[in-house]
């Protein structure tokens, strides 16, 4: 990429400054505990009510797997990740690495928290790529964590597990089973287990800020659902949990994945994760500043990442769904903060979100799955139930919680409660859908192609959904897609 000389020096200077700061921070974190020594003054806020879940059997079946520490990560199939895990290797690449200990400065606090976990609980392998057998060290400072350095090793495996998107399912199971304590106990043990083996700023699970943001949102919503369903947790756990929320939020604010030219769903996850941490923590100068910043950036990123036609700028229908999900759940929570911390969004922002929802409806095929255009990594923000790949019914239901077009799924009620039952009467911006020769790059030939349908009935009520910013044009009727 060619870059003007006047832009080179500031970038080189900024890179050098970041490296110098990192050296100092690394030295500080190795010498002193990274668990913060503050006590959170006040209780965590609450926003969510338990929705009508409907068919309970699939939820309880999924919760049973979680209790056994069996996880389906990135299409792996259900794999048990406690105790001795047999790794098969990937494409002939099989690694074996002994687990490392917590760094010395964090060891006393880690051991103190470990003593609070139930004796019958078996720890989860948080740092293992169970496909290749590679294990990242728990004592490695987060910016020194390697990735892409060995064949067959996938850092996204531990990252996906450590998002802990399975925790809300335990809360739903608790509600369905009339407060059966094993689900609340498992939530408590897993959170403490993670905190024990993942001190702030150490290990693979602090390397990517996006995953830190997704994790803390899932922790907070899961706990909120548990409490709404009648669960109570001991004071020691509540204090450690709230402290870790603070540690997560500070980590996000200090490690934003921002770029002046290209920032996409990673930065959006940073902002929404910070928003959740700040919204749930008690109000003070620090959390108030985070909220102001997060709401401001969320508004800006909605307008930046979704074009006037509502489509995500990454040219991927799957990434559009992920970004739309984060934007929606972030906006809903910001609207539900109450008068003391109320957030303001422009009508253009709301219209852009409405257009993003309409894009999802239009790219959804008659079988309920979206047409996959562009890249996909099956990413989600809040995963309440076992997902169906490329099925975004859950997200359209969630949009109904804010825009009022509900379809009866639990996500509608969850978003409505996050937003304090505020409803937005917004519609996509009006657009001119006509094509002109100016749409075609100079030197290309504009062809006029006629598609002859074999049956006249296929064109009945035929309509065009045009997304020129994305480059997608969809013809659909009751019998044609």
C-alpha positions as CSV (number, residue, x, y, z in Angstrom):
1,X,0.0,0.0,0.0
2,X,1.4,3.4,-1.0
3,X,1.4,5.9,1.8
4,X,2.4,9.6,1.6
5,X,5.6,10.4,3.5
6,X,3.8,12.8,5.8
7,X,1.7,9.9,7.1
8,X,4.6,7.4,7.5
9,X,6.4,9.2,10.4
10,X,3.3,9.6,12.7
11,X,2.5,5.9,12.2
12,X,6.1,4.8,12.9
13,X,6.3,7.0,15.9
14,X,3.0,5.6,17.3
15,X,4.2,2.1,16.7
16,X,7.4,2.8,18.6
17,X,5.5,4.4,21.4
18,X,3.2,1.4,21.7
19,X,6.2,-0.9,22.0
20,X,7.8,1.2,24.7
21,X,4.6,1.4,26.7
22,X,4.2,-2.4,26.3
23,X,7.7,-3.0,27.7
24,X,6.9,-1.0,30.8
25,X,3.5,-2.6,31.3
26,X,4.9,-6.1,30.8
27,X,7.6,-5.4,33.5
28,X,4.9,-4.1,35.9
29,X,2.5,-7.0,35.4
30,X,5.2,-9.6,35.9
31,X,6.4,-8.0,39.2
32,X,3.0,-7.2,40.8
33,X,-0.4,-9.0,41.0
34,X,-2.7,-8.1,38.1
35,X,-5.9,-8.9,40.1
36,X,-7.0,-5.5,41.2
37,X,-7.2,-4.9,45.0
38,X,-10.4,-2.8,44.9
39,X,-13.7,-3.6,46.5
40,X,-16.7,-2.6,44.3
41,X,-18.9,-0.2,46.2
42,X,-22.6,-1.1,45.6
43,X,-24.5,-3.9,43.8
44,X,-24.4,-4.7,40.1
45,X,-27.3,-3.3,38.2
46,X,-30.0,-5.5,36.8
47,X,-31.8,-5.2,33.5
48,X,-33.1,-8.6,32.3
49,X,-36.3,-10.6,33.1
50,X,-36.6,-14.3,32.4
51,X,-38.6,-14.8,29.2
52,X,-41.1,-17.5,28.4
53,X,-38.7,-20.1,27.0
54,X,-41.3,-22.5,25.6
55,X,-40.0,-26.0,24.9
56,X,-37.8,-26.8,27.8
57,X,-36.4,-30.2,26.7
58,X,-33.7,-28.9,24.3
59,X,-32.5,-26.4,26.9
60,X,-32.2,-29.0,29.6
61,X,-30.4,-31.4,27.2
62,X,-27.9,-28.7,26.3
63,X,-27.4,-27.7,30.0
64,X,-26.7,-31.4,30.8
65,X,-23.8,-31.3,28.3
66,X,-22.5,-28.1,29.8
67,X,-22.6,-29.7,33.3
68,X,-20.4,-32.4,31.8
69,X,-18.0,-29.8,30.3
70,X,-18.9,-31.0,26.8
71,X,-18.7,-28.2,24.2
72,X,-19.2,-28.0,20.5
73,X,-16.7,-25.4,19.3
74,X,-16.5,-24.3,15.7
75,X,-18.1,-27.5,14.5
76,X,-15.9,-29.8,16.6
77,X,-18.8,-32.0,17.8
78,X,-19.4,-32.4,21.5
79,X,-16.0,-32.7,23.2
80,X,-15.3,-33.0,26.9
81,X,-12.8,-30.4,28.0
82,X,-12.1,-31.4,31.6
83,X,-9.4,-33.7,32.9
84,X,-7.3,-35.6,30.4
85,X,-8.3,-34.7,26.9
86,X,-7.3,-37.0,24.1
87,X,-6.2,-34.8,21.2
88,X,-6.3,-36.4,17.7
89,X,-4.1,-33.9,15.9
90,X,-5.0,-31.9,12.8
91,X,-3.7,-32.8,9.3
92,X,-0.9,-34.7,10.8
93,X,0.1,-32.0,13.3
94,X,-0.1,-33.2,17.0
95,X,1.4,-31.3,19.9
96,X,2.0,-32.2,23.5
97,X,2.8,-29.5,26.0
98,X,2.7,-29.6,29.8
99,X,0.4,-27.2,31.6
100,X,2.3,-24.2,33.1
101,X,1.6,-22.6,36.4
102,X,0.2,-19.1,37.2
103,X,2.9,-16.5,37.3
104,X,4.4,-16.0,40.8
105,X,2.9,-12.5,41.5
106,X,-0.7,-13.8,40.8
107,X,-0.4,-17.2,42.5
108,X,-1.5,-16.3,46.0
109,X,-4.8,-14.7,44.9
110,X,-5.4,-17.4,42.4
111,X,-5.0,-20.0,45.1
112,X,-7.3,-18.1,47.4
113,X,-10.0,-18.1,44.8
114,X,-9.5,-21.7,43.9
115,X,-10.3,-22.6,47.5
116,X,-13.8,-21.2,47.0
117,X,-14.7,-23.7,44.2
118,X,-16.6,-26.8,45.1
119,X,-14.4,-29.8,45.8
120,X,-16.2,-32.0,43.3
121,X,-15.8,-29.6,40.4
122,X,-13.3,-30.6,37.7
123,X,-11.5,-27.6,36.1
124,X,-11.9,-26.8,32.4
125,X,-8.9,-26.8,30.0
126,X,-9.2,-23.1,29.1
127,X,-5.9,-22.8,27.3
128,X,-6.0,-26.0,25.1
129,X,-6.5,-26.3,21.4
130,X,-8.0,-29.8,21.7
131,X,-7.7,-30.5,18.0
132,X,-4.0,-30.1,17.7
133,X,-3.1,-30.7,21.3
134,X,-1.3,-27.3,21.6
135,X,-1.5,-25.6,24.9
136,X,-0.8,-21.9,25.6
137,X,1.0,-21.0,28.8
138,X,-0.9,-19.5,31.7
139,X,2.2,-17.4,32.7
140,X,2.6,-15.7,29.3
141,X,1.8,-11.9,29.2
142,X,-1.2,-11.4,26.9
143,X,0.6,-9.3,24.2
144,X,3.3,-12.0,24.0
145,X,0.9,-14.8,23.3
146,X,1.8,-16.4,19.9
147,X,-0.6,-17.4,17.2
148,X,-0.3,-18.5,13.6
149,X,3.2,-19.7,14.5
150,X,2.7,-23.5,14.1
151,X,0.9,-25.6,11.5
152,X,-2.4,-27.0,12.6
153,X,-2.7,-24.8,15.7
154,X,-5.9,-22.8,16.0
155,X,-6.0,-20.1,18.6
156,X,-9.7,-19.6,18.0
157,X,-10.5,-22.9,19.8
158,X,-9.7,-21.6,23.3
159,X,-11.0,-18.2,22.4
160,X,-14.4,-19.6,21.4
161,X,-14.6,-21.6,24.7
162,X,-13.5,-18.6,26.8
163,X,-16.3,-16.4,25.4
164,X,-18.4,-18.5,27.8
165,X,-21.5,-18.1,25.7
166,X,-22.9,-21.3,27.2
167,X,-23.6,-19.6,30.6
168,X,-27.0,-18.1,29.8
169,X,-28.2,-21.6,28.9
170,X,-27.5,-22.7,32.5
171,X,-29.6,-19.7,33.7
172,X,-32.5,-20.8,31.5
173,X,-32.2,-24.4,32.8
174,X,-32.2,-23.0,36.4
175,X,-35.5,-21.2,35.6
176,X,-37.1,-24.2,33.9
177,X,-36.0,-26.6,36.7
178,X,-37.6,-24.5,39.5
179,X,-34.3,-23.3,40.8
180,X,-32.3,-26.5,40.8
181,X,-29.1,-25.5,42.5
182,X,-26.8,-27.5,40.3
183,X,-27.1,-25.0,37.5
184,X,-26.4,-22.0,39.7
185,X,-23.5,-23.9,41.3
186,X,-22.0,-24.7,37.9
187,X,-22.2,-21.1,36.8
188,X,-20.5,-20.0,40.0
189,X,-17.8,-22.7,39.7
190,X,-17.1,-22.0,36.0
191,X,-16.7,-18.3,36.6
192,X,-14.3,-18.8,39.5
193,X,-12.5,-21.5,37.6
194,X,-11.9,-19.1,34.7
195,X,-10.7,-16.3,37.1
196,X,-8.3,-18.7,38.9
197,X,-6.6,-19.9,35.7
198,X,-6.8,-16.6,33.7
199,X,-5.4,-13.8,35.8
200,X,-5.9,-10.4,34.1
201,X,-3.5,-9.8,31.2
202,X,-2.0,-13.3,31.3
203,X,-2.7,-16.1,28.9
204,X,-4.3,-16.7,25.6
205,X,-7.8,-15.6,26.7
206,X,-6.8,-12.0,27.2
207,X,-5.1,-11.7,23.8
208,X,-8.1,-10.7,21.7
209,X,-10.1,-7.8,23.1
210,X,-13.2,-8.8,21.1
211,X,-13.4,-12.1,23.0
212,X,-13.0,-10.2,26.4
213,X,-15.9,-8.0,25.5
214,X,-18.1,-10.9,24.4
215,X,-17.2,-12.9,27.6
216,X,-18.1,-10.1,30.0
217,X,-21.4,-9.5,28.3
218,X,-22.3,-13.2,28.6
219,X,-21.2,-13.3,32.2
220,X,-23.4,-10.3,33.1
221,X,-26.5,-11.4,31.2
222,X,-26.2,-14.9,32.6
223,X,-25.9,-13.7,36.2
224,X,-28.8,-11.3,35.6
225,X,-31.0,-14.2,34.3
226,X,-30.0,-16.3,37.3
227,X,-31.0,-13.6,39.8
228,X,-34.2,-12.9,37.9
229,X,-35.1,-16.5,38.3
230,X,-34.5,-16.5,42.0
231,X,-30.9,-17.5,42.4
232,X,-28.7,-16.1,45.2
233,X,-24.9,-16.2,45.4
234,X,-22.6,-15.9,48.4
235,X,-21.0,-12.6,49.2
236,X,-17.4,-13.8,48.4
237,X,-18.4,-14.9,44.9
238,X,-20.3,-11.7,44.2
239,X,-17.3,-9.6,45.3
240,X,-14.9,-11.5,43.1
241,X,-17.4,-11.5,40.2
242,X,-17.9,-7.7,40.3
243,X,-14.1,-7.2,40.6
244,X,-13.6,-9.3,37.5
245,X,-16.2,-7.3,35.6
246,X,-14.1,-4.2,36.5
247,X,-10.9,-5.9,35.4
248,X,-12.5,-6.9,32.1
249,X,-13.8,-3.3,31.4
250,X,-10.5,-1.8,32.2
251,X,-8.7,-4.2,29.9
252,X,-11.1,-3.4,27.1
253,X,-10.7,0.3,27.5
254,X,-6.9,0.0,27.5
255,X,-6.8,-2.4,24.5
256,X,-9.3,-1.2,21.9
257,X,-9.0,-2.7,18.5
258,X,-9.3,0.7,16.8
259,X,-7.8,1.6,13.5
260,X,-8.2,4.9,11.7
261,X,-8.8,3.3,8.4
262,X,-10.2,-0.2,9.0
263,X,-12.1,-1.3,12.0
264,X,-14.9,-3.8,11.9
265,X,-16.8,-6.2,14.1
266,X,-13.8,-6.5,16.5
267,X,-14.0,-2.8,17.5
268,X,-17.8,-3.0,17.7
269,X,-17.4,-6.0,20.1
270,X,-15.0,-3.9,22.2
271,X,-17.4,-1.0,22.5
272,X,-20.5,-3.1,23.3
273,X,-18.5,-5.2,25.8
274,X,-17.3,-2.0,27.5
275,X,-20.9,-0.7,27.5
276,X,-22.1,-3.8,29.3
277,X,-19.4,-3.7,31.9
278,X,-20.0,0.0,32.5
279,X,-23.8,-0.3,32.6
280,X,-23.9,-3.2,35.1
281,X,-21.2,-1.8,37.4
282,X,-22.2,0.8,40.0
283,X,-22.1,4.4,38.8
284,X,-19.0,6.4,39.5
285,X,-16.7,8.7,37.6
286,X,-14.9,5.9,35.8
287,X,-17.9,3.9,34.7
288,X,-19.7,7.1,33.8
289,X,-16.9,8.0,31.5
290,X,-16.9,4.5,29.9
291,X,-20.6,4.8,29.3
292,X,-20.4,8.1,27.6
293,X,-17.5,6.9,25.4
294,X,-19.2,3.6,24.6
295,X,-22.5,5.1,23.6
296,X,-20.8,7.8,21.5
297,X,-18.7,5.2,19.7
298,X,-21.6,2.8,19.3
299,X,-23.6,5.5,17.6
300,X,-20.7,6.3,15.3
301,X,-20.0,2.7,14.4
302,X,-23.6,1.9,13.5
303,X,-23.5,4.7,11.0
304,X,-20.0,3.6,9.8
305,X,-20.5,-0.2,9.6
306,X,-23.9,-0.2,8.1
307,X,-24.5,1.7,4.8
308,X,-27.6,3.7,3.9
309,X,-29.1,0.4,2.5
310,X,-28.6,-1.2,5.9
311,X,-26.0,-3.8,4.7
312,X,-22.7,-4.3,6.6
313,X,-19.7,-2.9,4.9
314,X,-17.7,-6.1,5.2
315,X,-19.6,-7.6,2.3
316,X,-20.5,-10.8,4.2
317,X,-24.0,-11.7,5.1
318,X,-22.8,-13.7,8.1
319,X,-20.6,-10.9,9.5
320,X,-23.5,-8.6,8.9
321,X,-25.5,-10.7,11.3
322,X,-22.8,-10.6,13.9
323,X,-22.4,-6.9,13.7
324,X,-26.1,-6.3,13.7
325,X,-26.5,-8.5,16.8
326,X,-23.9,-6.5,18.7
327,X,-25.3,-3.2,17.6
328,X,-28.8,-4.2,18.6
329,X,-28.0,-5.6,22.0
330,X,-25.7,-2.6,22.7
331,X,-28.4,-0.1,21.7
332,X,-31.1,-1.8,23.7
333,X,-29.0,-1.7,26.9
334,X,-28.1,1.9,26.3
335,X,-31.7,2.8,26.0
336,X,-32.6,0.9,29.2
337,X,-30.1,2.7,31.4
338,X,-32.8,4.9,33.0
339,X,-33.1,8.6,33.4
340,X,-29.9,9.0,35.5
341,X,-27.7,7.6,32.7
342,X,-30.0,7.9,29.7
343,X,-28.4,7.6,26.2
344,X,-29.4,9.5,23.1
345,X,-29.3,8.1,19.5
346,X,-30.2,9.9,16.3
347,X,-33.2,8.9,14.1
348,X,-30.6,8.1,11.4
349,X,-29.0,5.6,13.7
350,X,-32.4,3.9,14.4
351,X,-33.2,3.9,10.7
352,X,-29.9,2.3,10.0
353,X,-30.6,-0.5,12.5
354,X,-34.1,-1.0,11.0
355,X,-32.5,-1.3,7.6
356,X,-30.0,-3.8,9.0
357,X,-32.9,-5.9,10.2
358,X,-34.6,-5.6,6.8
359,X,-31.4,-6.8,5.1
360,X,-31.5,-9.9,7.2
361,X,-35.1,-10.6,6.3
362,X,-34.3,-10.2,2.6
363,X,-31.3,-12.5,2.5
364,X,-33.2,-15.2,4.4
365,X,-34.1,-18.0,2.1
366,X,-37.4,-19.9,2.3
367,X,-35.7,-22.6,4.3
368,X,-35.0,-20.1,7.1
369,X,-31.2,-19.9,6.4
370,X,-29.5,-16.8,5.1
371,X,-27.8,-16.9,1.7
372,X,-24.2,-17.0,2.6
373,X,-22.3,-14.3,0.7
374,X,-18.7,-13.7,1.7
375,X,-16.8,-15.0,4.7
376,X,-18.3,-16.6,7.8
377,X,-16.8,-17.8,11.1
378,X,-20.2,-18.5,12.9
379,X,-19.6,-15.7,15.3
380,X,-22.2,-14.7,17.8
381,X,-22.5,-12.1,20.6
382,X,-25.1,-13.6,23.0
383,X,-25.9,-17.2,22.4
384,X,-29.0,-18.2,24.4
385,X,-29.6,-21.6,22.9
386,X,-27.9,-24.1,20.7
387,X,-27.3,-22.3,17.4
388,X,-28.4,-23.3,13.9
389,X,-25.7,-22.2,11.5
390,X,-26.9,-19.5,9.1
391,X,-30.3,-19.4,10.8
392,X,-30.9,-15.8,12.0
393,X,-34.4,-16.3,13.3
394,X,-33.1,-15.5,16.8
395,X,-31.7,-12.2,15.6
396,X,-34.9,-11.1,13.8
397,X,-36.8,-12.0,17.0
398,X,-34.3,-9.9,19.0
399,X,-34.9,-6.9,16.7
400,X,-38.6,-7.3,17.4
401,X,-37.9,-6.5,21.0
402,X,-36.8,-3.0,20.0
403,X,-38.9,-2.3,16.9
404,X,-42.1,-4.0,18.0
405,X,-42.5,-6.7,15.3
406,X,-42.2,-9.7,17.7
407,X,-42.3,-13.4,16.6
408,X,-42.7,-15.0,20.0
409,X,-39.1,-16.2,20.5
410,X,-37.4,-15.5,23.9
411,X,-34.9,-13.1,22.3
412,X,-37.8,-10.6,21.8
413,X,-38.5,-10.4,25.5
414,X,-34.8,-10.3,26.4
415,X,-34.1,-7.3,24.2
416,X,-37.3,-5.6,25.4
417,X,-36.3,-6.0,29.0
418,X,-32.7,-4.7,28.3
419,X,-34.3,-1.6,26.7
420,X,-36.6,-1.0,29.6
421,X,-39.5,-1.9,27.2
422,X,-38.8,1.2,25.1
423,X,-39.9,0.8,21.5
424,X,-38.4,2.5,18.4
425,X,-40.7,3.6,15.6
426,X,-38.1,3.7,12.9
427,X,-38.1,2.6,9.3
428,X,-35.2,2.2,6.8
429,X,-34.3,5.3,4.9
430,X,-36.0,5.8,1.5
431,X,-33.7,4.9,-1.4
432,X,-33.7,5.1,-5.2
433,X,-33.3,1.6,-6.4
434,X,-32.9,2.3,-10.1
435,X,-29.7,1.3,-11.7
436,X,-27.8,3.6,-14.1
437,X,-24.9,3.1,-16.4
438,X,-22.8,5.0,-13.8
439,X,-23.0,1.9,-11.6
440,X,-20.8,0.1,-14.1
441,X,-17.0,0.9,-14.0
442,X,-15.6,2.6,-17.0
443,X,-14.5,0.2,-19.7
444,X,-16.9,-2.6,-18.7
445,X,-19.8,-3.7,-20.9
446,X,-23.3,-3.2,-19.5
447,X,-25.4,-6.3,-20.5
448,X,-29.2,-6.4,-20.6
449,X,-30.1,-10.0,-19.7
450,X,-33.6,-11.4,-19.6
451,X,-34.4,-14.4,-17.4
452,X,-37.4,-16.4,-18.7
453,X,-39.3,-18.1,-15.9
454,X,-40.6,-21.5,-16.7
455,X,-43.9,-20.9,-15.0
456,X,-46.0,-17.7,-14.9
457,X,-46.9,-18.3,-11.3
458,X,-43.3,-17.9,-10.2
459,X,-43.5,-14.1,-10.9
460,X,-46.7,-13.5,-9.0
461,X,-46.0,-10.8,-6.4
462,X,-42.4,-10.7,-7.4
463,X,-40.4,-7.9,-5.7
464,X,-36.8,-6.7,-5.8
465,X,-34.7,-6.1,-2.8
466,X,-31.7,-4.1,-3.9
467,X,-28.6,-3.5,-1.9
468,X,-26.2,-1.5,-4.2
469,X,-23.8,-0.6,-1.4
470,X,-23.3,-4.3,-0.7
471,X,-23.6,-5.4,-4.3
472,X,-26.6,-7.7,-3.8
473,X,-29.9,-7.9,-5.7
474,X,-32.6,-10.3,-4.6
475,X,-35.7,-11.2,-6.5
476,X,-38.3,-13.1,-4.5
477,X,-41.9,-14.1,-4.5
478,X,-43.9,-16.8,-2.7
479,X,-42.4,-19.5,-5.0
480,X,-39.1,-17.9,-6.1
481,X,-35.9,-16.8,-4.4
